[in-house]
Amino acid sequence: MLDKTIGTDDYNKFCTFLEHQCGIVLGGNKQYLVKSRLSPLLSKFKAQSLGEIVTRAMNITERQLRAAVVDAMTTNETLWFRDSYPFEVLAKDIFPNYDNKSVKIWSAASSSGQEPYSIAMTALEYQQRRRTSGRVSILGTDISPSMLEICKSGVYDSLALARGLSPQRKQQFFEPCAEAGTMKLRDNVRNLVNFRQMNLLDSYSLLGKFDIIFCRNVLIYFSAENKSKILRQFAQALNPDGYLFLGASESITGLSDDFEMQRCNPGIVYRPKKK
């Protein structure tokens, strides 16, 4: 009988391990989350208990298990055009500044791809409406290898397609797959986006500079110290006239002095402070 409970000591050790590996802060009383995310790994790695999974994950020789644990704990659900206003602001206020120019965009926690592909669809709609031809380049990064595989495939099932995607956009930007109930993004959307694995606690120097960064509903999982570090690196990765989108409930107050808030209608966006 597999033991799917996790004791207090193992949970506390695991919290420390997870924050060290990827910056995520679980906090207290999230044993239920650890149980739901890690239980599927028991049979895969021939473990008898979650305590064993936790202990083995902390062993540097268990690289495959360690990667699977981090992957399981960093996989989060998302949806198309989440909160809608960032994409409205892109089309109404930001893209006009880049008519017939190149614009480089980073989706810093792309999950299963809905955010960067929503940005790509917004760009294509804007170009079609305004008859502009500027080059749009979108980078999607995530720490999870399994999420990046979904991103790169561009294939989504009916449940994913039903979350935030209008029938008009589904018809315009997707095509049916051979597998029943799934659809694939058309090439004109996929060709705008590249994906790579990345931990937001690592250096961004090799990524170059961006005009727009999306990091929405991600900072809430990090400690204040790591939030400050990530925001500082975003400031360094943004062009002087760039834009940073955070989640609707996320604030930089007390975390960074590198940005100034700009109110939009609707929502807000952050701009680098002038030097």
For each residue, the residues with C-beta under 8 A, 3 or more apart:
1:
2: 42 43 47 48 49
3: 48 49 50 51
4: 35 39 42 49 50
5: 35 49 50
6: 10 11 14 31 34 35 50 51 54
7: 10 11 51
8: 11 12
9: 12 13
10: 6 7 13 14 50 51 54 55
11: 6 7 8 14 15 31 34
12: 8 9 15 16
13: 9 10 16 17 54 58
14: 6 10 11 17 18 26 34 54 57
15: 11 12 18 19 25 26 27
16: 12 13 19 20
17: 13 14 20 21 54 57 58
18: 14 15 21 22 24 26 70 73
19: 15 16 22 23 24 25 26 223
20: 16 17
21: 17 18 66 70
22: 18 19 70 73 74 143 199 201
23: 19 199 200 201 221 222 223 226 230
24: 18 19 73 74 221 222
25: 15 19 221 222 223
26: 14 15 18 19 30 33 34
27: 15 30
28:
29:
30: 26 27 33 34
31: 6 11 34 35
32: 35 36
33: 26 30 36 37
34: 6 11 14 26 30 31 37 38 50 73
35: 4 5 6 31 32 38 39 50
36: 32 33 39
37: 33 34 40 72 73 75
38: 34 35 41 42 50 53 54 69 72 73
39: 4 35 36 42 50
40: 37 43 44 72
41: 38 44 45 47 53 65 68 69 72
42: 2 4 38 39 45 47 48 49 50 53
43: 2 40 46
44: 40 41 68
45: 41 42 53 56 65 68
46: 43
47: 2 41 42 50 52 53 56
48: 2 3 42 52
49: 2 3 4 5 42 52 53
50: 3 4 5 6 10 34 35 38 39 42 47 53 54
51: 3 6 7 10 54 55
52: 47 48 49 55 56
53: 38 41 42 45 47 49 50 56 57 65 69
54: 6 10 13 14 17 38 50 51 57 58
55: 10 51 52 58 59
56: 45 47 52 53 59 62 65
57: 14 17 53 54 62 65 66 69
58: 13 17 54 55 66
59: 55 56 62 66
60: 63 66
61:
62: 56 57 59 65 66
63: 60 66 67
64: 67 68
65: 41 45 53 56 57 62 68 69
66: 21 57 58 59 60 62 63 69 70
67: 63 64 70 71 145
68: 41 44 45 64 65 71 72
69: 38 41 53 57 65 66 72 73
70: 18 21 22 66 67 73 74 143 144
71: 67 68 74 75 143 144 145 146 147
72: 37 38 40 41 68 69 75
73: 18 22 24 34 37 38 69 70
74: 22 24 70 71 142 143 144
75: 37 71 72 111 144 146 147
76: 111
77: 111
78: 82 111 112 114 115
79: 82 114 163 164
80: 114 117 118 163 164 165 169
81: 84 87 118 164 165
82: 78 79 86 114 115 118 164 216 217
83: 86 216 247 248 267
84: 81 87 88
85: 88 89 264 266 267
86: 82 83 89 90 214 216 245 267 269
87: 81 84 90 91 118 119 122
88: 84 85 91 92 266 267
89: 85 86 92 93 94 245 264 266 267 269
90: 86 87 93 94 95 119 122 123 126 212
91: 87 88 94 95 122 125 126
92: 88 89 96
93: 89 90 96 264
94: 89 90 91 97 98 212 243 269
95: 90 91 98 99 103 122 123 126 130
96: 92 93 99 130
97: 94 241
98: 94 95 101 102 103 134 211
99: 95 96 130 132 134
100: 132 133 134
101: 98 134 135
102: 98 134 135 136 137
103: 95 98 123 134 135 136 137 211 212
104: 137 139 208 209 210 211 212
105: 116 119 136 137 138 139 210 211 212 213 214
106: 138 139 141 207 210 212 213 214 237
107: 110 115 116 119 138 139 140 141 214
108: 141 198 200 213 214 215 218 234
109: 115 141 142 200 215 216 218
110: 107 113 115 116 140 141 142 147 148 151 195
111: 75 76 77 78 114 115 142 144 147
112: 78 147 150 151 156 160
113: 110 116 117 140 147 150 151 154 193 195
114: 78 79 80 82 111 117 118 160 163 164
115: 78 82 107 109 110 111 118 119 140 214 216
116: 105 107 110 113 119 120 138 139 140 151 193 195 214
117: 80 113 114 120 121 154 185 189 190 193
118: 80 81 82 87 114 115 121 122 164
119: 87 90 105 107 115 116 122 123 138 193 214
120: 116 117 123 124 136 138 189 190 192 193
121: 117 118 124 125 169 173 189
122: 87 90 91 95 118 119 125 126
123: 90 95 103 119 120 126 127 136 138 192
124: 120 121 127 128 173 188 189 192
125: 91 121 122 128 129
126: 90 91 95 122 123 129 130 132
127: 123 124 130 131 132 133 134 136
128: 124 125 131
129: 125 126
130: 95 96 99 126 127
131: 127 128
132: 99 100 126 127
133: 100 127
134: 98 99 100 101 102 103 127
135: 101 102 103
136: 102 103 105 120 123 127 192
137: 102 103 104 105 192 194
138: 105 106 107 116 119 120 123 192 193 194
139: 104 105 106 107 116 193 194 195 196 207 210
140: 107 110 113 115 116 151 193 194 195 196
141: 106 107 108 109 110 195 196 197 198
142: 74 109 110 111 147 148 151 195 197 198
143: 22 70 71 74 197 198 199 200
144: 70 71 74 75 111 147 148 197
145: 67 71 148 149 197
146: 71 75 149 150
147: 71 75 110 111 112 113 142 144 150 151
148: 110 142 144 145 151 152 195 196 197
149: 145 146 152 153
150: 112 113 146 147 153 155 156
151: 110 112 113 116 140 142 147 148 154 193 195
152: 148 149 195
153: 149 150 184
154: 113 117 151 184 185 189 190
155: 150 177 179 182 183 184 185
156: 112 150 160 161 174 182 183 184 185
157: 160 161 181 182
158: 161 162 181 182
159: 162 163
160: 112 114 156 157 163
161: 156 157 158 165 170 174 183
162: 158 159 165
163: 79 80 114 159 160
164: 79 80 81 82 114 118
165: 80 81 161 162 169 170
166: 169 170
167: 170 171
168: 171 172
169: 80 121 165 166 172 173
170: 161 165 166 167 173 174 183
171: 167 168 174
172: 168 169
173: 121 124 169 170 185 186 188 189
174: 156 161 170 171 183 184 185 186
175: 183 184 186
176: 182 183 184
177: 155 182 183 184
178:
179: 155 182
180:
181: 157 158
182: 155 156 157 158 176 177 179
183: 155 156 161 170 174 175 176 177
184: 153 154 155 156 174 175 176 177
185: 117 154 155 156 173 174 189 190
186: 173 174 175 189 190
187: 190 191
188: 124 173 191 192
189: 117 120 121 124 154 173 185 186 192 193
190: 117 120 154 185 186 187 193
191: 187 188
192: 120 123 124 136 137 138 188 189
193: 113 116 117 119 120 138 139 140 151 189 190
194: 137 138 139 140
195: 110 113 116 139 140 141 142 148 151 152
196: 139 140 141 148
197: 141 142 143 144 145 148
198: 108 141 142 143 202
199: 22 23 143 202
200: 23 108 109 143 215 218 222 230
201: 22 23 226 229 230
202: 198 199
203: 206 233
204: 207 233 234 236 237
205:
206: 203
207: 106 139 204 210 237
208: 104 237
209: 104 237 238 239
210: 104 105 106 139 207 213 237 238 239 242
211: 98 103 104 105 238 239 241 242 243
212: 90 94 103 104 105 106 242 243 244 245
213: 105 106 108 210 234 237 238 242 243 244 245
214: 86 105 106 107 108 115 116 119 245
215: 108 109 200 218 219 230 234 244 245 246
216: 82 83 86 109 115 245 246 247 250
217: 82 220 247 249 250
218: 108 109 200 215 221 222 247
219: 215 222 227 230 231 246 247 250
220: 217 247 249 250
221: 23 24 25 218
222: 23 24 25 200 218 219 226 227 230
223: 19 23 25 226 227
224: 227 228 254 255
225: 228 229
226: 23 201 222 223 229 230
227: 219 222 223 224 230 231 255
228: 224 225 231 232 255 256
229: 201 225 226 232 233
230: 23 200 201 215 219 222 226 227 233 234
231: 219 227 228 234 235 252 255 256 258 259
232: 228 229 235 236 256 258
233: 203 204 229 230 236 237
234: 108 204 213 215 230 231 237 238 244 258
235: 231 232 238 256 258 259 272
236: 204 232 233
237: 106 204 207 208 209 210 213 233 234
238: 209 210 211 213 234 235 242 243 244 272
239: 209 210 211 242 272
240: 272 274 275
241: 97 211 271 272
242: 210 211 212 213 238 239 271 272
243: 94 211 212 213 238 269 270 271
244: 212 213 215 234 238 259 269 270 271 272
245: 86 89 212 213 214 215 216 269 270
246: 215 216 219 250 251 252 270
247: 83 216 217 218 219 220 250
248: 83 267
249: 217 220
250: 216 217 219 220 246 247
251: 246 255
252: 231 246 255 256 259 261 270
253:
254: 224
255: 224 227 228 231 251 252
256: 228 231 232 235 252 259
257: 273
258: 231 232 234 235 272 273
259: 231 235 244 252 256 270 271 272 273
260: 270 271 272 273
261: 252 268 269 270
262: 268 269 270 271
263: 268
264: 85 89 93 267 268 269
265:
266: 85 88 89
267: 83 85 86 88 89 248 264
268: 261 262 263 264
269: 86 89 94 243 244 245 261 262 264
270: 243 244 245 246 252 259 260 261 262
271: 241 242 243 244 259 260 262
272: 235 238 239 240 241 242 244 258 259 260
273: 257 258 259 260
274: 240
275: 240
